[in-house]
């Protein structure tokens, strides 16, 4: 018979019979199994089978017809994106393929998600701030195929990665599953590139305002023997010479204009990145084994400092990424055990160059100044060498129960020198950091009925010979399907974020480090409902609503230094957030899809006592006030 489903119970292995009734199940470990054969109109049959190492097993199975009085049955298939959204976690998945060959980068696509707001300080390649339910910066972690992007450097950031590189993007809000192995405080974003083994070439180019050029090439070759080669390459370029309204004064004449509308004249940016990998797929020893390298470079002119009033005409940054990579994945390494390993090490270098002995104004004029542009003369070359090793394992105890384990180890080593600053090597230049995050979880899942996950995490970090810190975290996520179309979900996590390398050591540009920072900790709670329905089978509706609560202690925030030339980091006693988000989507057949979302979030300062200018503890004048410069009501 054709189309019979053949499945090895308690494994992920299976097949479907072809037109001749034949089927093949490959790469199965030796042992005893139960084989389930099923097909509509036939009785389901189970067969016991024992597999011996090094031998093929041939089976001749029979199925018997079953007389059934069958009503009309509607079979509904779900896409991978829909399955991700049905998890117990508060997660939104974006189907990136629908946005292919557009001018969008990943940050622009994310800005359409409820609860997410992306703000950039300028044009292409500028610094960006992604807020997820009010938490932003390093509190939100980024991953590519489950691998942390912490060590990818300045050449590979979500606001310069084109949407074409992704199959889908997953946004986890507040509570993060352990397989991502993260110390995220506010959530995580996972860019899934997918396993497109077929042979293909995809290319696009776009041109926009301010001399902006973007191009992307994706390609893959996979042979019948399992050999595969993959290539992703992209570039961005922009003059970024758009107009801004600023306070401007002439350094020679002293003429002052409080609202001058002028073009940015020192803001050019470009980056080029290539990701290549070679390996094998569908082998007995590996479902996927890839050796690869990521190569990239970027150039960025810096127009302003921490304030718009600080104008620069020569300061710029160069960087590159040279990162060898390893990816390994195997289902049923032993019966029921799936394993994934990833490793990479970034050998790239950064340069921070400001050698102009002049001061600039917004009109583009310069005035000689032996001390430079206001920051002092600088020509630093340094390496933020970062390594990463991740391991995840999932063991299926039964069809409904599974255990998950993850471990992520990362290392950071900054070394370099500045031709004009001998203290660079002993100050910002010589810094090391080691971090390890371990997670263990248990899931019970009754397919399309309900599921629950409980998990724990252990965080450890050390700066050799200076400090170390460790924390524990835990959480739970559960979902219940009232009907196949109506889903309830809730989740809670006590999570931690350990200070990053740039938090502790500074970023050699605008942020000054603080080795005295404490780890952030937050209690995150989510509750949501999702309902989908159709009218006359062609008009499809989806309604999502979520409520969120966060209470973070030792919240790390930035403030100006004494002369307002850079940013400093400190801990706040606490920050409380509560809010909600809603989304409505409509689609007609397969050719029309529209949607809208609204988000409200209120962040409150819980820092009661502060030091006054005389060093005395006093009640803060902004205690219980709303946190500034964070969007609180927005929609798409």
C-alpha positions in Angstrom: 0.0 0.0 0.0 1.1 3.6 -0.7 1.3 6.3 2.0 1.5 4.1 5.1 3.1 5.8 8.1 5.9 3.7 9.6 7.3 4.9 12.9 9.8 3.6 15.5 8.1 4.3 18.8 10.1 6.4 21.3 12.4 7.8 18.6 12.2 10.5 16.0 12.8 8.0 13.2 10.1 7.0 10.6 9.2 6.8 7.0 6.2 6.7 4.6 5.8 3.8 2.1 6.2 4.6 -1.6 4.1 3.6 -4.6 5.4 0.0 -4.3 4.8 -0.2 -0.6 8.5 0.0 0.2 10.1 2.1 3.0 13.6 2.7 4.4 14.5 4.0 7.9 18.2 4.9 8.0 20.8 5.5 10.8 19.0 3.5 13.6 21.1 2.4 16.6 21.2 -1.4 17.4 18.5 -2.6 19.8 14.9 -3.7 20.3 12.1 -1.4 19.0 8.4 -1.4 18.4 7.4 -0.5 14.8 4.0 1.2 14.4 2.3 1.0 10.9 -0.8 3.1 10.4 -2.9 4.3 7.4 -6.5 5.7 7.2 -8.8 2.8 6.3 -6.5 0.2 7.8 -6.0 -1.1 11.3 -2.9 0.2 13.1 -0.4 -2.6 13.6 2.6 -2.9 15.9 5.6 -5.1 15.2 8.6 -6.0 17.4 11.9 -5.7 15.7 15.5 -6.2 16.9 18.4 -4.5 15.0 21.9 -5.9 15.0 25.0 -3.7 14.5 26.4 -3.7 11.0 23.4 -5.5 9.4 20.4 -4.4 7.4 17.1 -5.7 8.5 14.5 -6.6 5.9 10.8 -6.8 7.0 7.6 -7.9 5.3 4.7 -6.2 7.0 1.0 -6.6 6.3 -1.9 -4.3 7.2 -5.6 -5.2 7.2 -8.4 -3.1 6.0 -10.8 -1.7 8.6 -14.5 -0.9 7.8 -15.2 2.5 9.1 -18.3 4.8 9.0 -16.4 8.0 8.4 -17.7 11.5 8.8 -16.1 14.4 6.9 -12.7 15.0 8.4 -10.7 18.3 8.0 -6.9 17.7 8.3 -5.1 20.9 9.2 -1.3 21.1 8.8 0.8 23.6 10.7 4.0 25.3 9.6 7.1 25.3 11.7 6.4 28.9 12.6 3.0 28.0 13.8 4.4 25.1 15.9 6.9 27.4 17.5 4.2 29.9 18.5 2.3 27.0 20.2 5.0 26.5 22.8 4.3 27.1 26.4 6.8 30.0 26.4 5.7 33.5 25.4 7.2 33.4 22.0 6.5 35.0 18.6 8.0 33.5 15.5 8.3 35.5 12.2 8.3 33.7 8.9 11.3 35.5 7.3 10.7 34.0 3.9 7.7 36.2 3.4 10.1 39.2 3.6 12.8 38.0 1.2 14.3 40.2 -1.4 13.2 43.4 0.4 15.4 46.1 1.8 14.7 45.0 5.4 17.4 44.0 7.8 16.7 41.8 10.8 16.2 44.7 13.2 13.5 46.2 10.9 11.6 42.9 10.8 11.8 42.6 14.6 10.4 46.1 15.0 7.1 44.7 13.7 6.7 42.2 16.6 4.4 43.2 19.5 6.4 44.1 22.6 9.5 44.9 20.6 10.7 48.4 19.8 14.0 49.0 17.8 15.6 52.5 17.9 18.7 53.4 16.0 20.9 56.4 16.7 21.4 57.1 13.0 21.4 55.5 9.6 22.8 52.2 8.3 25.4 50.7 10.7 24.5 53.0 13.6 24.2 51.9 17.2 20.8 50.4 17.9 18.7 49.8 21.0 16.2 46.9 20.9 13.6 47.0 23.7 11.8 43.8 24.6 8.9 44.4 27.1 10.9 47.4 28.3 14.2 45.6 28.9 17.0 46.4 26.4 20.7 46.3 25.7 22.5 43.2 27.0 19.4 42.1 28.8 18.2 40.7 25.5 20.4 38.0 24.0 20.8 37.2 20.3 21.4 33.7 18.8 21.9 32.3 15.3 20.7 28.7 15.1 20.8 28.5 18.9 24.4 29.7 19.1 25.0 32.9 21.1 26.1 35.9 19.0 28.0 37.5 21.9 31.4 37.0 20.2 30.5 37.9 16.6 32.0 41.4 16.8 31.0 44.7 15.2 30.9 43.2 11.6 27.9 41.0 12.4 25.0 42.7 14.2 21.2 42.4 13.7 21.0 45.9 12.1 23.4 45.0 9.3 22.2 41.4 8.7 19.7 41.1 5.7 16.5 39.3 6.3 17.3 36.8 3.4 19.8 35.0 5.7 17.0 33.7 7.9 14.2 31.2 7.5 12.5 32.4 10.6 13.1 34.6 13.7 12.0 33.5 17.1 11.4 36.1 19.9 11.2 34.7 23.4 9.9 37.3 25.9 11.0 37.2 29.5 11.3 33.5 30.0 14.0 31.7 27.9 14.2 27.9 27.3 17.3 26.2 28.6 18.4 25.0 25.2 19.4 28.6 24.3 21.8 28.5 27.3 21.6 32.2 28.1 21.8 34.6 31.0 19.2 36.8 29.3 17.2 39.0 31.7 14.5 40.3 29.4 14.3 37.7 26.6 16.1 36.2 23.6 16.0 36.4 19.8 17.0 33.3 17.8 17.7 33.7 14.1 17.1 30.3 12.4 18.8 29.9 9.1 17.3 26.5 8.5 18.6 23.3 6.8 18.0 23.9 3.2 19.9 20.9 1.7 18.7 21.4 -1.8 20.8 23.1 -4.5 20.0 26.7 -4.9 21.2 30.2 -5.5 19.4 33.3 -4.2 20.6 36.8 -4.9 19.2 40.3 -4.4 20.4 43.9 -4.6 18.7 47.2 -3.5 19.5 50.9 -3.7 18.1 53.6 -1.4 18.4 57.1 -0.2 21.7 58.6 1.0 23.6 56.4 -1.5 22.6 53.2 0.3 23.5 49.9 -1.3 22.6 46.4 0.0 23.3 43.1 -1.7 22.8 39.4 -0.6 23.9 36.1 -2.1 22.8 32.7 -0.6 23.8 29.4 -2.2 24.0 25.7 -1.3 25.1 22.5 -3.0 24.3 19.0 -1.6 25.2 15.8 -3.4 23.4 12.5 -3.2 26.3 11.1 -1.1 25.6 13.7 1.6 28.4 16.2 0.9 27.2 19.8 1.3 28.6 23.3 0.8 26.8 26.4 1.9 27.5 30.1 1.3 26.0 33.3 2.6 27.4 36.7 1.7 26.1 40.2 2.1 27.2 43.8 2.1 25.8 47.2 3.2 27.0 50.7 2.3 25.6 54.1 3.1 26.9 57.7 3.2 24.2 58.4 5.9 24.3 62.1 5.0 20.8 62.9 6.0 19.7 66.1 7.6 19.4 66.6 11.4 18.2 69.6 13.5 20.9 70.5 16.0 22.3 73.3 18.1 25.3 74.6 16.0 28.0 77.3 16.5 30.9 78.4 14.3 34.3 77.9 16.2 35.7 81.0 14.4 32.9 83.5 14.5 30.9 82.2 17.5 27.7 82.5 15.5 25.1 80.3 17.2 22.0 78.7 15.7 19.8 76.8 18.2 17.9 74.9 15.5 20.1 74.5 12.5 19.1 71.9 9.9 22.3 70.4 8.6 23.6 67.3 6.9 25.7 64.7 8.7 29.1 64.9 7.0 31.1 62.2 8.8 28.9 59.1 9.0 29.8 56.8 6.2 29.4 53.1 6.9 30.0 49.8 5.1 30.4 46.2 6.0 31.0 43.0 4.0 30.5 39.5 5.5 30.9 35.9 4.1 29.8 32.8 5.9 31.0 29.5 4.3 30.7 25.9 5.5 31.5 22.5 4.2 30.6 19.1 5.6 28.2 16.2 5.4 24.5 15.5 6.1 22.5 12.3 6.8 25.3 10.0 7.8 25.2 7.3 10.4 27.6 9.2 12.7 26.0 12.6 12.1 22.8 14.1 10.8 24.8 17.3 10.3 28.6 17.9 10.5 29.9 21.3 9.2 33.3 23.0 9.3 33.1 26.6 8.5 34.4 30.1 8.7 32.9 33.5 9.1 34.8 36.4 7.5 33.8 40.0 7.6 35.0 43.6 7.8 33.4 47.0 8.6 34.2 50.7 8.5 32.3 53.2 10.5 32.8 57.0 10.8 31.6 58.4 14.1 29.8 61.7 13.8 28.9 62.4 17.4 29.9 61.3 20.9 27.6 60.7 23.9 25.8 63.9 23.1 24.8 65.5 19.7 26.8 68.6 20.7 30.1 66.7 20.6 30.8 66.7 16.8 33.7 64.8 15.2 35.2 64.9 11.7 38.0 62.4 11.8 37.1 59.7 14.4 36.3 56.3 12.9 36.4 52.6 13.6 37.5 49.6 11.6 36.9 46.0 12.5 37.0 42.5 11.1 35.8 39.0 12.0 37.8 35.8 11.4 35.9 33.0 13.1 36.3 29.3 12.4 33.2 27.3 13.3 32.1 23.7 14.0 28.5 22.4 14.0 27.5 18.9 14.9 24.0 17.4 15.3 22.8 13.8 15.7 19.4 12.4 16.5 19.3 9.1 18.4 23.0 9.1 19.1 21.8 6.3 21.4 18.1 5.4 21.3 16.1 8.5 22.4 19.1 10.8 22.8 19.6 13.9 20.5 22.9 15.8 20.7 24.0 19.2 19.3 27.5 20.7 19.6 28.7 24.1 18.4 32.1 25.8 18.7 33.7 28.9 17.4 36.5 31.4 18.1 36.7 34.9 16.9 40.2 36.0 15.9 39.1 39.4 14.6 40.7 42.8 15.3 39.2 46.2 16.0 40.8 49.6 15.4 39.6 52.9 17.0 41.2 55.8 15.2 41.0 59.5 16.1 44.2 61.3 15.1 42.8 64.6 13.8 44.4 67.6 15.7 41.4 69.8 15.2 37.9 70.6 16.5 34.9 70.4 14.2 31.5 72.0 14.2 28.2 71.0 12.6 28.9 73.1 9.5 31.9 70.9 8.7 34.4 73.6 9.7 37.6 72.7 11.6 39.8 74.6 13.9 43.4 73.4 14.8 43.7 72.0 18.2 46.8 70.1 19.4 44.8 68.1 21.8 42.6 66.6 19.1 38.8 66.5 18.7 38.0 66.6 22.4 38.7 63.0 23.4 42.5 63.2 23.0 44.6 61.7 20.2 44.0 57.9 19.8 45.1 55.1 17.5 44.2 51.8 19.2 44.5 48.4 17.7 43.0 45.6 19.9 41.6 42.1 19.7 38.4 41.0 21.5 39.3 37.4 21.1 36.2 35.4 22.1 35.6 31.7 22.2 32.4 29.7 22.6 31.5 26.0 23.2 27.9 24.9 23.5 26.5 21.5 24.1 22.8 20.5 24.3 21.2 17.1 24.8 17.6 16.0 24.8 16.6 12.5 26.0 13.1 11.2 25.4 12.1 9.1 28.3 8.7 8.2 26.7 6.5 9.6 24.0 5.4 12.3 26.5 8.4 12.9 28.7 11.9 14.2 28.0 14.9 15.6 29.8 17.0 18.4 28.4 20.6 19.5 29.3 22.6 22.5 28.1 26.0 24.0 28.8 27.5 27.1 27.3 31.1 28.1 28.0 32.5 31.4 26.7 35.8 33.1 27.1 36.9 36.7 26.4 40.4 38.2 26.0 41.1 41.8 25.0 44.6 42.7 24.2 46.0 45.6 22.3 47.9 48.9 22.3 47.4 52.6 21.5 50.2 54.5 19.8 49.3 57.6 21.8 48.2 56.0 25.1 50.8 53.8 26.8 48.3 52.9 29.6 45.9 51.2 27.1 47.5 47.8 27.5 47.3 47.8 31.3 43.9 49.6 31.3 41.1 49.0 28.8 43.4 46.8 26.7 44.3 43.8 28.9 41.0 42.2 30.1 39.9 38.5 30.4 36.6 37.0 31.3 35.3 33.4 31.5 31.6 32.5 31.8 29.7 29.2 32.1 25.9 28.6 32.0 24.5 25.2 32.7 20.8 24.2 32.5 18.7 21.2 33.2 15.0 20.8 32.3 12.1 18.3 32.3 9.1 18.4 30.0 5.8 16.5 30.0 3.8 16.9 26.8 0.4 15.6 25.8 0.3 16.5 22.2 -2.2 19.2 21.4 -3.7 19.0 24.9 -1.3 20.4 27.4 2.4 20.5 28.3 4.6 21.7 31.2 8.3 22.4 31.5 10.3 23.0 34.6 14.0 24.0 34.5 17.0 25.2 36.5 20.1 27.2 35.5 23.5 27.7 37.1 25.6 30.8 36.2 29.3 31.3 36.9 31.7 34.0 35.8 35.2 35.0 36.7 37.7 37.7 35.9 41.0 35.9 36.6 42.7 37.1 39.8 40.2 39.8 40.3 36.6 38.6 40.9 34.1 35.8 40.5 30.4 35.5 40.8 27.7 32.7 40.6 23.9 32.6 40.6 21.1 30.1 40.4 17.9 30.5 38.4 14.8 28.4 37.8 11.5 28.6 36.0 8.3 26.8 34.7 6.2 27.1 31.6 2.9 25.5 30.9 0.2 25.6 28.2 -3.3 24.2 27.9 -5.5 23.9 24.8 -9.1 24.5 25.7 -9.9 23.6 22.1 -7.6 23.0 19.2 -8.0 26.7 18.3 -7.9 28.2 21.8 -4.7 28.1 23.8 -3.8 29.4 27.3 -0.2 29.7 28.4 1.8 31.0 31.4 5.4 31.0 32.4 7.7 32.2 35.2 11.5 32.5 35.6 13.9 33.8 38.2 16.7 34.8 35.8 20.1 36.4 36.1 22.3 38.5 33.9 26.0 38.6 34.6 27.8 41.8 33.6 29.3 41.6 30.1 32.9 42.3 29.0 31.9 45.8 27.8 30.1 46.4 31.1 33.1 45.5 33.2 35.9 46.8 30.9 34.3 49.4 28.7 33.9 49.3 24.9 37.0 51.5 24.0 34.6 54.1 22.5 31.8 55.6 24.5 31.3 53.3 27.5 33.6 53.3 30.5 33.8 50.0 32.4 33.0 49.3 36.0 34.4 46.2 37.7 32.2 46.8 40.7 28.9 46.0 38.9 26.7 43.4 40.5 24.7 40.7 38.5 21.2 41.7 37.6 18.3 39.4 38.8 14.7 39.5 37.7 11.4 37.7 38.4 9.6 37.4 35.0 6.0 36.4 34.7 3.9 35.9 31.5 0.3 34.9 30.9 -1.4 34.8 27.5 -4.2 33.5 25.3 -4.3 32.7 21.6 -7.4 32.1 19.5 -7.7 31.3 15.8 -10.8 30.8 13.8 -12.0 30.8 10.2 -15.1 32.2 8.4 -16.3 30.3 5.4 -12.9 28.6 5.3 -11.3 31.5 3.4 -11.2 34.3 6.0 -8.8 33.4 8.7 -8.4 35.3 12.0 -5.8 35.0 14.8 -6.0 36.9 18.1 -3.2 36.9 20.7 -3.1 38.7 24.0 -0.4 38.6 26.7 0.2 40.2 30.1 3.8 40.7 31.5 5.4 41.5 34.8 9.0 42.0 35.6 10.8 43.0 38.8 14.6 43.4 38.4 17.1 44.1 41.1 20.7 45.5 40.7 19.4 46.9 37.3 22.4 48.1 35.3 21.9 51.5 33.8 24.1 54.1 32.0 24.7 57.8 32.9 27.1 60.5 31.7 30.5 60.7 33.2 31.7 64.0 34.9 32.5 65.9 31.7 29.6 64.2 29.7 32.1 62.8 27.1 31.2 59.1 27.8 28.8 56.8 29.5 29.3 55.1 32.9 27.5 52.1 34.2 26.0 51.6 37.7 23.5 49.4 39.5 20.0 50.6 40.4 18.3 49.0 43.5 15.4 47.9 41.4 13.1 48.4 38.4 9.5 47.2 38.1 7.7 46.6 34.8 4.1 45.6 34.1 2.2 45.8 30.8 0.4 43.9 28.1 0.3 43.4 24.4 -2.3 42.4 21.8 -2.2 41.3 18.2 -4.9 40.7 15.6 -4.1 39.1 12.2 -6.4 38.4 9.2 -5.6 36.5 6.0 -7.6 35.7 2.9 -6.7 32.4 1.3 -3.0 32.6 0.5 -2.7 36.0 -1.2 -3.6 38.6 1.5 -2.4 39.0 5.1 -2.8 42.0 7.3 -2.3 42.5 11.0 -2.0 45.0 13.8 -0.5 45.0 17.3 -0.5 47.3 20.4 1.9 47.3 23.3 1.8 49.0 26.7 4.5 48.8 29.3 5.3 50.8 32.4 8.8 50.7 33.9 9.1 52.2 37.4 12.3 53.3 39.2 12.6 51.6 42.6 15.9 53.2 43.7 14.8 54.9 46.9 18.1 56.3 48.3 20.8 58.1 46.5 23.9 60.2 47.4 23.6 64.0 47.1 26.5 66.2 46.0 27.8 66.2 49.6 27.9 62.4 49.9 24.8 62.1 52.1 22.1 59.5 51.6 18.8 61.2 50.6 15.5 60.0 49.1 15.8 60.1 45.3 13.7 62.8 43.6 12.8 60.3 40.9 11.9 57.4 43.2 8.8 55.6 41.9 8.9 57.7 38.7 8.6 56.2 35.2 12.0 55.2 33.7 12.9 57.8 31.0 13.7 57.2 27.3 11.9 53.9 27.1 8.8 53.6 24.8 5.7 52.8 26.9 2.9 52.7 24.3 3.3 51.8 20.7 1.8 49.7 17.9 2.4 48.4 14.4 
